[in-house]
Amino acid sequence: MVVSQFVISFILISSTYVVYLQIGHIQERNLGYNQNSMIMVPASEDIQKNFVALKDDLITSGLAKNINRSFLLSQRFGGGALFQIGMGNQKIVIS
């Protein structure tokens, strides 16, 4: 009985350490973009209808490198990420 409790506690402690290492890796990982150079703008109905034209105009003028619209946005929140899901409320991400 004592041996089985020791084995179970060793497995739980080892699993906790592995999860700790994985969380550290996720927090330090390069995301591939600079979060400080991005803005998020709520998309009105007019923007949604003319999104392609707006995107082309802003990129060709040099005001933006890339424009994307999304229903699922992540924001930094403490050590992790907070995801917002909007059903019908699109956001535009400009970088």
Secondary structure, DSSP 8 states (H G I E B T S, - for coil): -HHHHHHHHHHHHHHHHHHHHHHHHHHHS--SS-GGG-EEEE--HHHHHTHHHHHHHHHHHTS-S-EEEESEEEEEETTEEEEEE-SS--EEEE-
